[in-house]
Amino acid sequence: MFKWIRPLLTVGLMGLAAGAAIAQEYPTKPITLIVPFAPGGSSDLISRLLGQKLTEAFKQQVIVDNRGGGAGFVGMQAAARAAPDGYTLILGHIGTLAVNPAMFAKMPYKVDEFAPVTLVATVPNVLVVSPALPAKTFQEFIKLAKEKPGTLNYGSAGIGSAGHLAMEYLKQKTGIEMSHVPYKGTGPMITDLLSGQTQATFTGAPPLMPHIKADKLRPLAVGSAKRLETLPDVPSVAEQDYPGFETSQWYGILAPAKTPAPIVQKLAAEIHRALQNPEVIERFQHDGSIPTASTPEEFAAFIEKEAKLWGDIVKAAGIQPN
Protein backbone atom coordinates (compact mmCIF):
# COMPACT_ATOMS: atom_id res chain seq x y z
CA MET A 1 0.00 0.00 0.00
CA PHE A 2 2.79 2.42 0.89
CA LYS A 3 5.35 2.55 -1.91
CA TRP A 4 7.51 5.02 -0.02
CA ILE A 5 8.23 2.68 2.86
CA ARG A 6 11.55 1.39 1.50
CA PRO A 7 13.10 4.64 0.25
CA LEU A 8 16.61 3.73 1.35
CA LEU A 9 16.65 0.93 -1.20
CA THR A 10 15.96 3.26 -4.12
CA VAL A 11 17.91 6.42 -3.46
CA GLY A 12 21.63 6.91 -3.98
CA LEU A 13 24.20 7.96 -1.44
CA MET A 14 24.11 11.53 -2.70
CA GLY A 15 20.34 11.64 -2.21
CA LEU A 16 20.69 10.30 1.30
CA ALA A 17 23.31 12.89 2.15
CA ALA A 18 21.12 15.67 0.77
CA GLY A 19 18.08 14.39 2.69
CA ALA A 20 20.08 14.17 5.91
CA ALA A 21 21.28 17.75 5.45
CA ILE A 22 17.71 18.94 4.89
CA ALA A 23 16.50 17.10 7.99
CA GLN A 24 19.30 18.60 10.09
CA GLU A 25 18.10 22.12 9.26
CA TYR A 26 14.39 21.26 9.40
CA PRO A 27 12.21 23.03 10.34
CA THR A 28 13.07 26.59 9.34
CA LYS A 29 9.49 27.90 9.17
CA PRO A 30 6.06 27.17 10.68
CA ILE A 31 4.47 23.74 10.17
CA THR A 32 0.78 23.28 9.40
CA LEU A 33 -0.98 20.33 10.99
CA ILE A 34 -4.25 19.73 9.16
CA VAL A 35 -7.07 18.15 11.16
CA PRO A 36 -9.76 16.81 8.78
CA PHE A 37 -12.52 17.34 11.34
CA ALA A 38 -14.38 20.29 12.81
CA PRO A 39 -13.05 21.72 16.09
CA GLY A 40 -13.91 19.76 19.23
CA GLY A 41 -13.52 16.18 20.33
CA SER A 42 -10.51 13.91 20.57
CA SER A 43 -8.89 15.17 17.37
CA ASP A 44 -8.66 18.70 18.77
CA LEU A 45 -7.25 17.62 22.13
CA ILE A 46 -4.62 15.44 20.48
CA SER A 47 -3.59 17.82 17.70
CA ARG A 48 -3.41 20.97 19.80
CA LEU A 49 -1.52 19.39 22.66
CA LEU A 50 0.89 17.73 20.25
CA GLY A 51 1.23 20.95 18.27
CA GLN A 52 2.14 22.82 21.45
CA LYS A 53 4.90 20.35 22.34
CA LEU A 54 6.33 20.31 18.80
CA THR A 55 6.32 24.11 18.76
CA GLU A 56 8.40 24.09 21.93
CA ALA A 57 10.79 21.45 20.58
CA PHE A 58 11.29 22.85 17.07
CA LYS A 59 11.18 26.55 18.02
CA GLN A 60 8.82 26.92 15.08
CA GLN A 61 5.08 27.32 15.39
CA VAL A 62 2.91 24.31 14.58
CA ILE A 63 -0.40 25.68 13.31
CA VAL A 64 -3.45 23.45 13.76
CA ASP A 65 -5.73 23.90 10.75
CA ASN A 66 -9.21 22.35 11.09
CA ARG A 67 -10.62 21.47 7.68
CA GLY A 68 -13.71 19.40 8.38
CA GLY A 69 -16.21 18.14 5.86
CA GLY A 70 -17.02 15.27 3.55
CA ALA A 71 -15.96 12.31 5.72
CA GLY A 72 -12.55 13.93 6.11
CA PHE A 73 -12.17 14.33 2.34
CA VAL A 74 -11.47 18.07 2.44
CA GLY A 75 -8.53 17.92 4.83
CA MET A 76 -7.07 14.69 3.44
CA GLN A 77 -7.14 16.00 -0.12
CA ALA A 78 -5.46 19.24 0.93
CA ALA A 79 -2.66 17.34 2.67
CA ALA A 80 -2.18 14.93 -0.24
CA ARG A 81 -1.70 17.86 -2.61
CA ALA A 82 0.72 19.74 -0.34
CA ALA A 83 4.44 19.95 -1.05
CA PRO A 84 6.31 16.91 0.36
CA ASP A 85 8.69 19.01 2.42
CA GLY A 86 7.58 18.31 5.98
CA TYR A 87 5.77 21.61 6.42
CA THR A 88 2.29 20.16 5.96
CA LEU A 89 1.18 17.26 8.13
CA ILE A 90 -2.18 15.55 8.60
CA LEU A 91 -3.84 13.95 11.61
CA GLY A 92 -5.02 10.64 10.19
CA HIS A 93 -7.81 8.62 11.76
CA ILE A 94 -9.37 5.18 11.59
CA GLY A 95 -12.14 6.66 9.45
CA THR A 96 -10.02 8.49 6.89
CA LEU A 97 -7.41 5.75 6.54
CA ALA A 98 -9.19 2.42 7.17
CA VAL A 99 -12.95 2.91 6.78
CA ASN A 100 -13.30 5.39 3.89
CA PRO A 101 -11.46 3.18 1.37
CA ALA A 102 -13.96 0.40 2.11
CA MET A 103 -17.04 2.60 1.93
CA PHE A 104 -16.36 4.87 -1.01
CA ALA A 105 -15.73 3.62 -4.54
CA LYS A 106 -14.30 7.03 -5.44
CA MET A 107 -12.35 9.30 -3.11
CA PRO A 108 -10.43 12.55 -3.76
CA TYR A 109 -7.33 11.03 -2.13
CA LYS A 110 -5.58 7.68 -1.90
CA VAL A 111 -4.01 6.27 1.24
CA ASP A 112 -0.70 5.70 -0.55
CA GLU A 113 -0.48 9.45 -1.20
CA PHE A 114 0.73 9.76 2.40
CA ALA A 115 3.89 8.83 4.27
CA PRO A 116 2.99 7.46 7.72
CA VAL A 117 5.05 9.10 10.48
CA THR A 118 3.78 7.58 13.72
CA LEU A 119 0.72 6.53 15.63
CA VAL A 120 -0.11 9.10 18.30
CA ALA A 121 -3.07 7.84 20.30
CA THR A 122 -5.61 5.10 20.62
CA VAL A 123 -9.04 5.94 21.97
CA PRO A 124 -10.87 2.85 23.24
CA ASN A 125 -14.58 2.71 22.51
CA VAL A 126 -16.89 2.34 25.50
CA LEU A 127 -20.30 0.67 25.37
CA VAL A 128 -22.70 2.78 27.42
CA VAL A 129 -26.45 2.66 27.87
CA SER A 130 -29.11 4.99 29.14
CA PRO A 131 -29.77 4.50 32.87
CA ALA A 132 -33.41 3.91 31.86
CA LEU A 133 -32.41 0.62 30.23
CA PRO A 134 -32.82 -2.29 32.69
CA ALA A 135 -29.52 -3.93 31.66
CA LYS A 136 -26.98 -3.45 34.45
CA THR A 137 -24.19 -5.58 32.92
CA PHE A 138 -22.85 -6.43 29.48
CA GLN A 139 -24.30 -9.94 29.71
CA GLU A 140 -27.74 -8.55 30.59
CA PHE A 141 -27.49 -6.14 27.65
CA ILE A 142 -26.69 -8.94 25.19
CA LYS A 143 -29.51 -11.08 26.62
CA LEU A 144 -32.00 -8.22 26.34
CA ALA A 145 -30.97 -7.47 22.76
CA LYS A 146 -31.39 -11.14 21.82
CA GLU A 147 -34.78 -11.38 23.50
CA LYS A 148 -36.03 -8.30 21.64
CA PRO A 149 -34.18 -8.34 18.28
CA GLY A 150 -34.30 -5.03 16.45
CA THR A 151 -36.29 -3.20 19.14
CA LEU A 152 -33.32 -1.61 20.89
CA ASN A 153 -31.61 1.23 19.08
CA TYR A 154 -28.18 2.77 19.27
CA GLY A 155 -26.83 6.13 18.18
CA SER A 156 -23.64 7.04 16.37
CA ALA A 157 -22.03 10.20 15.03
CA GLY A 158 -23.09 9.18 11.52
CA ILE A 159 -23.08 6.42 8.94
CA GLY A 160 -19.59 4.98 8.69
CA SER A 161 -18.42 6.71 11.87
CA ALA A 162 -16.14 4.87 14.27
CA GLY A 163 -19.06 4.37 16.67
CA HIS A 164 -21.23 2.93 13.92
CA LEU A 165 -18.52 0.47 12.90
CA ALA A 166 -17.78 -0.51 16.53
CA MET A 167 -21.39 -1.46 17.20
CA GLU A 168 -21.69 -3.31 13.90
CA TYR A 169 -18.59 -5.28 14.87
CA LEU A 170 -20.18 -6.11 18.23
CA LYS A 171 -23.42 -7.15 16.51
CA GLN A 172 -21.53 -9.47 14.18
CA LYS A 173 -19.59 -11.07 17.05
CA THR A 174 -22.52 -11.51 19.44
CA GLY A 175 -25.38 -12.15 17.02
CA ILE A 176 -27.58 -9.38 18.40
CA GLU A 177 -29.82 -7.15 16.29
CA MET A 178 -30.21 -3.43 16.98
CA SER A 179 -31.49 -0.46 15.01
CA HIS A 180 -28.98 2.22 14.03
CA VAL A 181 -29.82 5.90 14.51
CA PRO A 182 -27.16 8.05 12.77
CA TYR A 183 -26.63 11.66 13.88
CA LYS A 184 -24.66 14.54 12.46
CA GLY A 185 -21.96 14.44 15.09
CA THR A 186 -21.27 13.06 18.55
CA GLY A 187 -22.85 15.98 20.45
CA PRO A 188 -26.47 15.53 19.32
CA MET A 189 -26.10 11.75 19.55
CA ILE A 190 -25.15 11.98 23.24
CA THR A 191 -27.94 14.49 23.92
CA ASP A 192 -30.57 12.02 22.73
CA LEU A 193 -28.91 9.16 24.60
CA LEU A 194 -29.00 11.16 27.84
CA SER A 195 -32.70 11.90 27.32
CA GLY A 196 -33.48 8.22 26.67
CA GLN A 197 -34.49 8.65 23.02
CA THR A 198 -31.82 6.08 22.15
CA GLN A 199 -30.69 3.25 24.38
CA ALA A 200 -26.99 2.78 23.72
CA THR A 201 -23.82 3.83 21.93
CA PHE A 202 -20.38 2.29 21.48
CA THR A 203 -18.03 5.17 20.80
CA GLY A 204 -14.79 6.83 21.89
CA ALA A 205 -14.32 7.39 25.61
CA PRO A 206 -13.52 11.16 25.79
CA PRO A 207 -17.00 12.64 25.14
CA LEU A 208 -18.61 9.96 27.32
CA MET A 209 -16.42 10.31 30.42
CA PRO A 210 -18.10 13.40 32.00
CA HIS A 211 -21.52 11.71 31.75
CA ILE A 212 -20.19 8.40 33.08
CA LYS A 213 -18.61 10.16 36.07
CA ALA A 214 -21.88 12.02 36.69
CA ASP A 215 -23.80 8.69 36.63
CA LYS A 216 -25.85 9.89 33.66
CA LEU A 217 -24.63 7.05 31.44
CA ARG A 218 -23.96 3.46 32.47
CA PRO A 219 -20.75 1.88 31.10
CA LEU A 220 -21.04 -1.85 30.40
CA ALA A 221 -17.81 -2.69 28.58
CA VAL A 222 -14.71 -1.19 26.97
CA GLY A 223 -13.54 -2.11 23.50
CA SER A 224 -9.85 -2.16 24.35
CA ALA A 225 -8.09 -5.45 25.08
CA LYS A 226 -7.47 -4.31 28.66
CA ARG A 227 -9.47 -2.25 31.11
CA LEU A 228 -8.95 1.50 31.15
CA GLU A 229 -7.18 3.12 34.07
CA THR A 230 -9.96 5.71 34.16
CA LEU A 231 -12.63 2.97 34.29
CA PRO A 232 -10.98 0.16 36.28
CA ASP A 233 -14.29 -1.47 37.26
CA VAL A 234 -15.57 -1.73 33.69
CA PRO A 235 -14.51 -5.01 32.04
CA SER A 236 -13.52 -5.34 28.41
CA VAL A 237 -15.72 -7.12 25.88
CA ALA A 238 -12.86 -9.59 25.41
CA GLU A 239 -12.98 -10.76 29.02
CA GLN A 240 -16.75 -11.24 28.85
CA ASP A 241 -16.93 -14.35 26.64
CA TYR A 242 -15.57 -12.75 23.46
CA PRO A 243 -11.78 -13.25 23.53
CA GLY A 244 -9.86 -11.35 20.87
CA PHE A 245 -12.53 -8.67 20.49
CA GLU A 246 -10.97 -5.24 20.28
CA THR A 247 -12.18 -1.96 18.85
CA SER A 248 -10.57 1.40 19.42
CA GLN A 249 -10.40 4.60 17.50
CA TRP A 250 -6.89 5.75 16.69
CA TYR A 251 -5.00 8.76 15.42
CA GLY A 252 -1.63 9.19 13.78
CA ILE A 253 0.50 11.73 11.96
CA LEU A 254 1.23 11.47 8.26
CA ALA A 255 3.02 13.63 5.69
CA PRO A 256 2.55 13.84 1.92
CA ALA A 257 4.15 10.94 0.07
CA LYS A 258 7.74 11.54 -1.08
CA THR A 259 8.52 13.59 2.02
CA PRO A 260 12.25 12.88 2.58
CA ALA A 261 12.72 9.88 4.86
CA PRO A 262 15.14 11.74 7.20
CA ILE A 263 12.45 14.39 7.81
CA VAL A 264 9.86 11.67 8.49
CA GLN A 265 12.25 10.05 10.97
CA LYS A 266 12.98 13.37 12.68
CA LEU A 267 9.28 14.09 13.06
CA ALA A 268 8.65 10.62 14.45
CA ALA A 269 11.44 10.96 16.99
CA GLU A 270 10.23 14.34 18.24
CA ILE A 271 6.62 13.17 18.46
CA HIS A 272 7.75 10.13 20.45
CA ARG A 273 9.49 12.45 22.92
CA ALA A 274 6.32 14.51 23.24
CA LEU A 275 4.26 11.39 23.94
CA GLN A 276 6.57 10.58 26.87
CA ASN A 277 5.96 13.99 28.43
CA PRO A 278 4.12 13.55 31.78
CA GLU A 279 1.76 16.42 30.97
CA VAL A 280 0.80 14.83 27.65
CA ILE A 281 0.30 11.42 29.26
CA GLU A 282 -1.87 12.88 32.03
CA ARG A 283 -3.98 14.96 29.62
CA PHE A 284 -4.52 12.04 27.25
CA GLN A 285 -5.43 9.58 30.01
CA HIS A 286 -7.76 12.06 31.70
CA ASP A 287 -9.84 12.13 28.54
CA GLY A 288 -9.71 8.39 27.92
CA SER A 289 -6.96 8.42 25.27
CA ILE A 290 -3.80 6.32 25.39
CA PRO A 291 -0.49 7.73 24.04
CA THR A 292 0.69 5.27 21.38
CA ALA A 293 3.95 5.65 19.47
CA SER A 294 5.23 3.61 16.53
CA THR A 295 7.87 3.66 13.82
CA PRO A 296 6.78 4.80 10.36
CA GLU A 297 7.02 1.19 9.17
CA GLU A 298 4.90 -0.08 12.07
CA PHE A 299 2.27 2.58 11.43
CA ALA A 300 2.10 1.62 7.73
CA ALA A 301 1.60 -2.04 8.63
CA PHE A 302 -1.00 -1.10 11.25
CA ILE A 303 -3.04 0.90 8.72
CA GLU A 304 -3.06 -2.03 6.30
CA LYS A 305 -4.21 -4.40 9.06
CA GLU A 306 -6.99 -2.05 10.18
CA ALA A 307 -8.12 -1.46 6.59
CA LYS A 308 -8.58 -5.21 6.15
CA LEU A 309 -10.48 -5.60 9.45
CA TRP A 310 -12.87 -2.71 8.94
CA GLY A 311 -13.22 -3.37 5.23
CA ASP A 312 -14.55 -6.83 6.05
CA ILE A 313 -16.93 -5.40 8.68
CA VAL A 314 -18.26 -2.77 6.26
CA LYS A 315 -18.84 -5.41 3.62
CA ALA A 316 -20.54 -7.86 5.99
CA ALA A 317 -22.83 -5.13 7.36
CA GLY A 318 -23.62 -3.77 3.90
CA ILE A 319 -22.87 -0.23 5.01
CA GLN A 320 -23.33 2.37 2.28
CA PRO A 321 -22.33 6.07 2.47
CA ASN A 322 -25.03 8.74 2.72
Secondary structure, 3 states (H helix, E strand, C coil): CCHHHCHHHCCCHHHHHHHHHHHHHCCCCCEEEEECCCCCCHHHHHHHHHHHHHHHHHCCCEEEEECCCHHHHHHHHHHHHCCCCCCEEEEEEHHHHHHHHHHCCCCCCCHHHEEEEEEEEEEEEEEEECCCCCCCCHHHHHHHHHHCCCCCEEEECCCCCHHHHHHHHHHHHHCCCCEEEECCCHHHHHHHHHHCCCCEEEEECCCCHHHHHCCCCEEEEECCCCCECCECCCCECCCCCCCCCCCEEEEEEEEECCCCHHHHHHHHHHHHHHHCCHHHHHHHHHCCCEECCCCHHHHHHHHHHHHHHHHHHHHHHCCCCC
